[in-house]
Amino acid sequence: MLARNFVTETEKRRRQIDTLKIFNDNVAEIKENAEYSVEFTSGNIQMFLEVVLGSNFPQEAPVLSVRPLIIHPWVAEDNCSIVSAPGLINYTIHSDLGRIVQAIIRELEQNPPKLLEETPPNRSEVDLNLNQQNISQNSTAHNSPSLSVASPVKVPAFPELQSLSIDELNNLTNSVDLQDKFIEKLPQTVEVDTIIQEHMDQIEQLAKENLSKQKTLDDLKKDVIERLESMSELKTNYETLQTKYEKLCTIYTSQAILAMLADSTAKADEESEHLAESFLQGELDCDTFLKNYEMKRGLGHIRRARHDRLLHQLSQLDKISI
Protein backbone atom coordinates (compact mmCIF):
# COMPACT_ATOMS: atom_id res chain seq x y z
CA MET A 1 0.00 0.00 0.00
CA LEU A 2 1.39 3.39 -0.92
CA ALA A 3 1.98 5.88 1.86
CA ARG A 4 -0.91 8.34 2.36
CA ASN A 5 0.80 10.81 4.67
CA PHE A 6 1.22 14.44 3.70
CA VAL A 7 -1.09 14.27 0.69
CA THR A 8 -2.16 17.75 -0.37
CA GLU A 9 -5.66 18.64 -1.53
CA THR A 10 -4.29 19.17 -5.03
CA GLU A 11 -2.83 15.66 -5.06
CA LYS A 12 -6.11 14.19 -3.79
CA ARG A 13 -7.96 15.97 -6.61
CA ARG A 14 -5.41 14.78 -9.13
CA ARG A 15 -5.70 11.17 -7.94
CA GLN A 16 -9.49 11.29 -8.31
CA ILE A 17 -9.12 12.56 -11.87
CA ASP A 18 -6.63 9.76 -12.55
CA THR A 19 -9.21 7.17 -11.43
CA LEU A 20 -11.69 8.72 -13.88
CA LYS A 21 -9.25 8.06 -16.74
CA ILE A 22 -8.22 4.63 -15.44
CA PHE A 23 -11.71 3.12 -15.09
CA ASN A 24 -13.32 4.76 -18.14
CA ASP A 25 -12.59 5.02 -21.86
CA ASN A 26 -13.07 8.03 -24.14
CA VAL A 27 -12.46 10.63 -21.39
CA ALA A 28 -12.05 14.13 -22.86
CA GLU A 29 -10.76 17.08 -20.84
CA ILE A 30 -12.98 20.12 -21.40
CA LYS A 31 -11.42 22.32 -18.71
CA GLU A 32 -8.24 21.28 -16.95
CA ASN A 33 -8.81 19.83 -13.46
CA ALA A 34 -12.44 20.98 -13.55
CA GLU A 35 -14.59 19.61 -16.38
CA TYR A 36 -14.55 16.33 -18.31
CA SER A 37 -16.75 14.47 -20.78
CA VAL A 38 -17.04 10.69 -21.18
CA GLU A 39 -18.45 9.33 -24.44
CA PHE A 40 -20.29 5.98 -24.50
CA THR A 41 -23.05 4.14 -26.34
CA SER A 42 -26.37 3.09 -24.79
CA GLY A 43 -28.32 0.86 -27.13
CA ASN A 44 -27.94 2.68 -30.43
CA ILE A 45 -27.68 6.13 -28.83
CA GLN A 46 -24.40 8.03 -28.62
CA MET A 47 -24.32 9.60 -25.15
CA PHE A 48 -22.05 11.88 -23.13
CA LEU A 49 -21.61 11.93 -19.36
CA GLU A 50 -20.43 15.35 -18.25
CA VAL A 51 -18.34 15.58 -15.04
CA VAL A 52 -17.94 18.95 -13.32
CA LEU A 53 -15.60 19.18 -10.31
CA GLY A 54 -16.31 22.07 -7.94
CA SER A 55 -13.65 24.07 -6.11
CA ASN A 56 -14.17 21.92 -2.96
CA PHE A 57 -13.90 18.57 -4.74
CA PRO A 58 -13.16 15.90 -3.48
CA GLN A 59 -14.59 17.14 -0.16
CA GLU A 60 -17.89 17.63 -1.98
CA ALA A 61 -19.45 15.36 -4.59
CA PRO A 62 -18.97 16.03 -8.31
CA VAL A 63 -21.81 17.31 -10.46
CA LEU A 64 -22.77 14.76 -13.13
CA SER A 65 -25.15 15.19 -16.04
CA VAL A 66 -25.99 13.21 -19.15
CA ARG A 67 -26.66 14.21 -22.74
CA PRO A 68 -29.02 13.85 -24.56
CA LEU A 69 -31.99 14.23 -22.22
CA ILE A 70 -33.32 10.85 -21.07
CA ILE A 71 -35.92 9.29 -18.80
CA HIS A 72 -34.23 7.30 -16.02
CA PRO A 73 -34.78 6.90 -12.25
CA TRP A 74 -31.29 8.27 -11.52
CA VAL A 75 -31.80 11.43 -13.62
CA ALA A 76 -33.60 14.52 -12.32
CA GLU A 77 -37.05 14.99 -13.78
CA ASP A 78 -36.60 18.65 -14.76
CA ASN A 79 -33.04 18.49 -16.18
CA CYS A 80 -30.27 16.10 -17.15
CA SER A 81 -28.47 16.01 -13.78
CA ILE A 82 -27.79 12.62 -12.21
CA VAL A 83 -28.99 12.77 -8.60
CA SER A 84 -30.03 9.27 -7.53
CA ALA A 85 -27.01 7.15 -8.46
CA PRO A 86 -25.87 5.12 -5.40
CA GLY A 87 -22.30 6.38 -5.77
CA LEU A 88 -23.47 10.00 -5.47
CA ILE A 89 -25.99 9.34 -2.69
CA ASN A 90 -23.33 7.67 -0.54
CA TYR A 91 -20.46 9.89 -1.66
CA THR A 92 -17.55 10.47 0.75
CA ILE A 93 -14.08 11.93 0.36
CA HIS A 94 -12.82 8.35 -0.01
CA SER A 95 -15.09 7.53 -2.94
CA ASP A 96 -13.49 6.90 -6.34
CA LEU A 97 -14.67 9.28 -9.05
CA GLY A 98 -13.77 6.74 -11.73
CA ARG A 99 -15.83 3.99 -10.09
CA ILE A 100 -18.85 6.28 -9.67
CA VAL A 101 -18.80 7.26 -13.35
CA GLN A 102 -18.13 3.66 -14.40
CA ALA A 103 -21.17 2.42 -12.44
CA ILE A 104 -23.43 5.08 -14.01
CA ILE A 105 -22.26 4.29 -17.54
CA ARG A 106 -22.64 0.56 -16.93
CA GLU A 107 -26.22 1.08 -15.72
CA LEU A 108 -27.11 3.13 -18.82
CA GLU A 109 -25.42 0.62 -21.14
CA GLN A 110 -27.16 -2.41 -19.59
CA ASN A 111 -30.54 -0.65 -19.34
CA PRO A 112 -30.76 1.76 -22.30
CA PRO A 113 -33.05 4.66 -21.30
CA LYS A 114 -35.68 6.40 -23.40
CA LEU A 115 -35.02 9.80 -24.87
CA LEU A 116 -37.01 12.65 -23.36
CA GLU A 117 -38.54 13.38 -26.79
CA GLU A 118 -40.35 10.01 -26.66
CA THR A 119 -43.60 9.61 -24.74
CA PRO A 120 -42.38 9.34 -21.15
CA PRO A 121 -43.79 6.72 -18.76
CA ASN A 122 -45.78 7.71 -15.71
CA ARG A 123 -43.23 9.23 -13.33
CA SER A 124 -44.97 7.87 -10.26
CA GLU A 125 -44.61 4.34 -11.65
CA VAL A 126 -40.87 4.87 -12.19
CA ASP A 127 -40.40 6.15 -8.63
CA LEU A 128 -42.48 3.28 -7.26
CA ASN A 129 -40.37 0.70 -9.09
CA LEU A 130 -37.16 2.34 -7.81
CA ASN A 131 -38.43 2.36 -4.21
CA GLN A 132 -39.43 -1.28 -4.46
CA GLN A 133 -35.97 -2.19 -5.75
CA ASN A 134 -34.26 -0.28 -2.92
CA ILE A 135 -36.54 -1.87 -0.32
CA SER A 136 -35.85 -5.36 -1.68
CA GLN A 137 -32.08 -4.85 -1.79
CA ASN A 138 -31.84 -3.38 1.72
CA SER A 139 -34.15 -5.99 3.22
CA THR A 140 -31.75 -8.67 2.00
CA ALA A 141 -28.63 -6.80 3.17
CA HIS A 142 -29.85 -5.77 6.65
CA ASN A 143 -31.96 -7.70 9.18
CA SER A 144 -32.68 -4.65 11.35
CA PRO A 145 -36.33 -4.48 12.61
CA SER A 146 -36.31 -0.69 12.20
CA LEU A 147 -36.50 -0.95 8.38
CA SER A 148 -39.95 -0.74 6.79
CA VAL A 149 -41.53 -0.37 3.39
CA ALA A 150 -42.53 3.19 4.15
CA SER A 151 -38.89 4.21 4.81
CA PRO A 152 -36.57 2.75 2.13
CA VAL A 153 -32.82 2.60 2.93
CA LYS A 154 -30.23 3.77 0.40
CA VAL A 155 -27.94 1.08 -0.97
CA PRO A 156 -24.34 1.70 0.21
CA ALA A 157 -21.67 2.49 -2.38
CA PHE A 158 -19.44 -0.26 -0.90
CA PRO A 159 -21.03 -3.73 -0.64
CA GLU A 160 -18.43 -4.56 2.04
CA LEU A 161 -20.38 -2.36 4.49
CA GLN A 162 -23.35 -4.72 4.39
CA SER A 163 -21.45 -7.39 6.32
CA LEU A 164 -20.69 -5.04 9.25
CA SER A 165 -22.80 -4.81 12.39
CA ILE A 166 -24.29 -1.57 13.72
CA ASP A 167 -21.50 -1.24 16.31
CA GLU A 168 -18.82 -1.81 13.68
CA LEU A 169 -20.42 0.80 11.45
CA ASN A 170 -20.52 3.29 14.34
CA ASN A 171 -16.87 2.62 15.16
CA LEU A 172 -15.97 3.02 11.50
CA THR A 173 -17.85 6.33 11.32
CA ASN A 174 -16.09 7.74 14.38
CA SER A 175 -12.54 6.57 13.64
CA VAL A 176 -10.42 7.92 10.81
CA ASP A 177 -7.84 5.17 11.33
CA LEU A 178 -10.50 2.47 10.93
CA GLN A 179 -11.77 4.23 7.83
CA ASP A 180 -8.26 4.23 6.34
CA LYS A 181 -7.79 0.54 7.10
CA PHE A 182 -11.22 -0.27 5.66
CA ILE A 183 -10.49 1.69 2.49
CA GLU A 184 -7.06 0.08 2.11
CA LYS A 185 -8.70 -3.37 1.93
CA LEU A 186 -11.36 -2.41 -0.62
CA PRO A 187 -10.98 -4.14 -4.02
CA GLN A 188 -11.21 -0.75 -5.74
CA THR A 189 -8.34 0.65 -3.68
CA VAL A 190 -6.22 -2.46 -4.13
CA GLU A 191 -6.82 -2.34 -7.87
CA VAL A 192 -5.86 1.35 -8.10
CA ASP A 193 -2.76 0.79 -5.98
CA THR A 194 -1.83 -2.19 -8.14
CA ILE A 195 -2.16 -0.12 -11.31
CA ILE A 196 -0.12 2.71 -9.78
CA GLN A 197 2.55 0.27 -8.62
CA GLU A 198 2.71 -1.30 -12.09
CA HIS A 199 3.19 2.14 -13.61
CA MET A 200 5.90 2.94 -11.07
CA ASP A 201 7.65 -0.36 -11.88
CA GLN A 202 7.49 0.47 -15.58
CA ILE A 203 8.94 3.93 -14.94
CA GLU A 204 11.71 2.42 -12.82
CA GLN A 205 12.49 -0.11 -15.56
CA LEU A 206 12.63 2.64 -18.17
CA ALA A 207 14.94 4.65 -15.91
CA LYS A 208 17.29 1.66 -15.56
CA GLU A 209 17.29 1.13 -19.33
CA ASN A 210 18.08 4.80 -19.87
CA LEU A 211 20.97 4.62 -17.40
CA SER A 212 22.32 1.48 -19.10
CA LYS A 213 22.49 3.44 -22.37
CA GLN A 214 24.44 6.33 -20.82
CA LYS A 215 27.85 5.03 -21.97
CA THR A 216 26.61 4.58 -25.53
CA LEU A 217 25.17 8.08 -25.44
CA ASP A 218 28.48 9.50 -24.14
CA ASP A 219 30.42 7.69 -26.90
CA LEU A 220 28.05 9.02 -29.56
CA LYS A 221 28.35 12.51 -28.09
CA LYS A 222 32.15 12.28 -28.20
CA ASP A 223 32.01 11.07 -31.80
CA VAL A 224 29.74 13.97 -32.77
CA ILE A 225 32.13 16.46 -31.13
CA GLU A 226 35.09 14.98 -33.02
CA ARG A 227 33.17 15.12 -36.28
CA LEU A 228 32.26 18.75 -35.64
CA GLU A 229 35.90 19.61 -35.00
CA SER A 230 36.95 17.80 -38.20
CA MET A 231 34.21 19.61 -40.12
CA SER A 232 35.42 22.93 -38.73
CA GLU A 233 38.96 22.20 -39.92
CA LEU A 234 37.68 21.19 -43.36
CA LYS A 235 35.62 24.36 -43.55
CA THR A 236 38.65 26.51 -42.70
CA ASN A 237 40.76 24.69 -45.31
CA TYR A 238 37.99 25.06 -47.89
CA GLU A 239 37.73 28.79 -47.27
CA THR A 240 41.52 29.18 -47.68
CA LEU A 241 41.52 27.24 -50.95
CA GLN A 242 38.46 29.16 -52.15
CA THR A 243 40.25 32.46 -51.58
CA LYS A 244 43.33 31.16 -53.42
CA TYR A 245 41.16 29.89 -56.26
CA GLU A 246 39.39 33.24 -56.65
CA LYS A 247 42.75 35.02 -56.71
CA LEU A 248 44.10 32.67 -59.40
CA CYS A 249 40.90 33.06 -61.40
CA THR A 250 41.46 36.81 -61.36
CA ILE A 251 45.08 36.43 -62.46
CA TYR A 252 44.59 33.80 -65.15
CA THR A 253 41.64 35.17 -67.06
CA SER A 254 41.80 35.01 -70.86
CA GLN A 255 42.46 38.73 -71.09
CA ALA A 256 45.21 38.52 -68.45
CA ILE A 257 46.87 35.67 -70.36
CA LEU A 258 46.72 37.70 -73.59
CA ALA A 259 48.34 40.62 -71.82
CA MET A 260 51.11 38.43 -70.40
CA LEU A 261 51.80 36.86 -73.82
CA ALA A 262 51.97 40.31 -75.39
CA ASP A 263 54.38 41.52 -72.67
CA SER A 264 56.61 38.43 -72.87
CA THR A 265 56.69 38.70 -76.70
CA ALA A 266 57.70 42.35 -76.50
CA LYS A 267 60.34 41.49 -73.89
CA ALA A 268 61.84 38.74 -76.09
CA ASP A 269 61.98 41.13 -79.10
CA GLU A 270 63.60 43.80 -76.94
CA GLU A 271 66.24 41.36 -75.69
CA SER A 272 67.02 40.19 -79.24
CA GLU A 273 67.46 43.82 -80.36
CA HIS A 274 69.75 44.45 -77.39
CA LEU A 275 71.89 41.45 -78.46
CA ALA A 276 72.08 42.88 -82.00
CA GLU A 277 73.32 46.25 -80.71
CA SER A 278 75.89 44.54 -78.50
CA PHE A 279 77.18 42.50 -81.48
CA LEU A 280 77.41 45.59 -83.72
CA GLN A 281 79.38 47.40 -81.04
CA GLY A 282 81.80 44.47 -80.83
CA GLU A 283 80.80 43.45 -77.35
CA LEU A 284 79.83 39.90 -78.46
CA ASP A 285 81.59 37.40 -80.67
CA CYS A 286 79.76 35.94 -83.65
CA ASP A 287 79.03 32.49 -82.19
CA THR A 288 77.63 33.84 -78.93
CA PHE A 289 75.53 36.42 -80.77
CA LEU A 290 74.04 33.89 -83.19
CA LYS A 291 73.22 31.39 -80.46
CA ASN A 292 71.50 33.89 -78.13
CA TYR A 293 69.87 35.95 -80.86
CA GLU A 294 68.34 32.89 -82.50
CA MET A 295 66.96 31.70 -79.14
CA LYS A 296 65.40 35.08 -78.26
CA ARG A 297 63.89 35.63 -81.69
CA GLY A 298 62.48 32.09 -81.74
CA LEU A 299 60.96 32.58 -78.26
CA GLY A 300 59.39 35.84 -79.41
CA HIS A 301 57.86 34.18 -82.48
CA ILE A 302 56.44 31.31 -80.36
CA ARG A 303 54.84 33.72 -77.88
CA ARG A 304 53.45 35.90 -80.66
CA ALA A 305 51.93 32.82 -82.35
CA ARG A 306 50.33 31.73 -79.07
CA HIS A 307 49.03 35.23 -78.53
CA ASP A 308 47.48 35.38 -82.00
CA ARG A 309 45.97 31.88 -81.72
CA LEU A 310 44.40 32.65 -78.32
CA LEU A 311 43.09 35.96 -79.60
CA HIS A 312 41.51 34.17 -82.58
CA GLN A 313 39.91 31.53 -80.33
CA LEU A 314 38.45 34.16 -78.05
CA SER A 315 37.10 36.05 -81.04
CA GLN A 316 35.42 32.89 -82.36
CA LEU A 317 33.99 32.17 -78.91
CA ASP A 318 32.52 35.66 -78.71
CA LYS A 319 30.84 35.17 -82.06
CA ILE A 320 29.32 31.87 -80.97
CA SER A 321 28.02 33.44 -77.74
CA ILE A 322 26.36 36.25 -79.70
N, C-alpha and C positions, 0 to 999 in steps of 0.2 A: 504493500500500500504506500503510495506516495505521501510525503509529509504534507500536512495541511496548515502548519504554523505560519504565521506572518503572511497570510494571503490577503492582498489588498482588494478593495471593492472592484477596482478595474480588472484585476485578474479573475475574480469570481464571474464578472460579466463576460469576460472573454472566454472563460471555460464553458459557460452556458451556450454562447454562440457556437463554440466548437462542437458541442453535442448536437446542435441543430444541423450542422453540416455532416456530422458523422452518421447520424441515424436516418438522414433523409437525402434523397437525390433531388437534382434540379433546383438547388437553393440559389437564388439570385439576390445579391446585395443591392438594395435600393438606396439606402442611406447608411453609411458606415457606422457600425455599432448601434444602430437604432431601428432600422427598418429592413425587412427581408420578405421575399416572396418565394413560395414553394409551388412548383407546377406539378400537377398529377392528373390522372384520368379516372373518372368515376363513370362506369358504364361506357357510354360513347360520348361523354361530355368532358371537354378540356376545362379543368378548374384550377384556381389559384388560391392558396391559403396565405393570407397576408399576416405577417408577424411584426408588431410594433412594440418596441421595448422602451418603456418610460425611463425618466431620469433616475428613479429609485429602484429599477430592476437590478438585481434579482430579489430585492427585499419585497417588492410588490409584483403581482402576477403580470405577465405580458398581455397585450390586447391582441386577440386573434379575430380575424374575419375572413369570410370566404366569398369568392366571386366565381360564377354569377350567383344571383340571388336564388336560394333554394328553400324548400320546406323540409325541415328536419327538427327533431326534438331538442337537439343541442344548440340550434340557431335561434337567435332572438326573433320574435314574431314581426317586429317593426323595422328591423334592419338585418344586415348580414353578419353581425357580431356573433361569435361563438361564446355562449355563456353557461351552458349546462354540461360541458364535457367533464368527466370525473377528474381529469388531471388539473383542470382550472378550479373546480370546486374545492379540491383538497390541496391546493397549491401551498407549498412552503418554500423557504429559501433553499432547501435541499432538493427540491424537485429538479428534474432534468428537462430543460426546454425541448431538447431533441426528442425525448420519449413522449412528451405531451403532444407535440405536433405529429409524431409518428402514429400515435394512437388515434388521433382525429382523422388523419388521412386514411388509415386502415379501416376505420368505421365507415367513411364515405365511399371507399372503394368496394367494401364487402356489401354495403347496403346503399346502392346508388339512390340519391334523393331525387325528388321531382323539382323541376324549375318553378320559380314563383309565377311565371307566366301561365303555367298550366292550372287547371281548376284545382285549388288546394283542398285537401281533406278537412273535415271538421276538426278545428283546433282542440276542442275539448276531448275528442276521441284520442288525438295524439298524446295529449298530456295524461289522459287516463292510462293509456298503454304504457307510457314511460313510468308512471307511478307504480303500476302493477309490476313492472320489471324490477324496479328498485326494491319494492317490498319483498318480492320473491328472492332476490339475491341476498338481501340483508337478513332475511329470516333463516336462510341456510347457513350464513356465515356467523351469526350471533344467536345464542340461545337465551338472551336476556329477556325476562318477563315484561320489561318496560316498553318493548317495541310493540307497535300496533299498526293496523292498516291505516288508521287515520293520521299517523305521524311517520311517514317513510324516512328511512335512514340513508344518507348518501354513501355510495360505495367508495371505500378508501382507494387512493391512488396506488398504494402498495398492498398487494394481496397478503404479504407477510404479516401485516398488522392483524389480520383476521384470526391468527392463531394465538394472539396474546390475550391474557386475561385483563379485566378492568384495572386491577392493581398494577400490572405490568405496563399498561397503557398510561396510567397516571404517572408512574415513575419515569417512563420515557418522556412524557410531556414536560416534567419538571427538571430533568437532568440533561444538560447539554452533552456531557460525556457519554451518557447512554445513547443519545441521539446519534452522536458521531460513530459509536461502535455499531449501532443498528444500520446506519447508512453504509458503513464500510463493508458490511456483509451482504448488502443487496446485490442481486445479479446485475442490475443496471450499472452500479458503481464498479463492481468487479470487471464488467465488460469494458467500461470506459477506461479504467486503470490499465487493463490489459492492452487495449489499443494504444494508449499513451506510452506504455512501456515498450511495446513493439516499435513504435515510431522512434523512441529514444535509442533503442538498440540499433535501429537502422542508421540513425544519425551518427552514433558512435562508430559503427562499422565503416560508414563513409569517411569519417574523420581519420580512422586508422589507415584506410586505403589511400587517402590523400597524403598522409604523413609518409607512407611507404614509397610514394612517388616523388618525394622531395629531392632525393639525390638525382633522379633522372631530370627533374625540372632544373636543378642547379647546373647539371652538365649541359643541358640545352641552352640555358641562359648564357653560360660561359662561351659556348660555340657561337651563339648569336653575337656576343660582344666581339669575339675574334673576327667574325665575318664583317662586322661593321668597321672595325679598324682596318682590315684588309681593303674594304671598299673605299674607305677614306683615302688610303694611300693610292689606290688605283685612280681615284678621282683627281687627286693632286697631280699625279703623273700625266693623266689625260689632259688636264688643263695646261700643263707645261708644254706638252707636245702640240696641243692645239695652237698655242701662242706661237711656237716655232714654225708650225705649218703655215699659219696666216702670214708670218713675216716672209717666209720663202715664197709663198704665193705672190706677195707684193713684189718681191725682187725678180722672180722668174716669170713675169708675164710676157706675152709675145712681143709687146712693144719694148719692154726692157731688154729682151734678148736681141731684138733688132738694133737697139741703140748700142749694146755692148759689141755686137758684130761690126757695126759701123766704126766704133771707136778703135777696136783692135785692128781693123783693116787699115784705118788711117795711121795708126801707130806703126804697123809693119811697113807701110809705104814710106813713112818719115824716116824710119831706121835704115831702110835700103838707100834712100837719098843721102843720108848722113854718111853711109859707107862709101857712096860714090864720090862725095866731096873729099873724104879722107884719102881715097885712092888717087884722085887727081892732084891732091896737094903732096903726094908722095909719102903719106903717113902709113900706108899699107902696101905690102907687096902684092903681086898679081894673084898668086895662089890663094892667099888669105882673103883677098877682096872677092874673087870669084866664088869661093866656097860660101862665104857669109852673105854676099849679095843675092846669090841664087836662092839660098834658104829663106831670106826675108821676103824676097819678091814672090816666091812660091807660096809662102804662108799668107801673104796679102791676097794673092789670087784665090786661095782656098776660102778665106774668110769672106771675100767679096762674093764668091759664088754661093756660099751658104746664106749670106745676107739676101742676095737676090732671089734665091729659091724660096726662102721663108717668106719674103715679101710677096712673092707670087702666090704662094699657098694661102696666105692670109687674105689676099685680094680675092681669090677664088671662093674662099669660105664666106667672105662678106657678101659676095654675089648670091651664093646659095641661100644664105640667111634672108636676104631681101626677097 
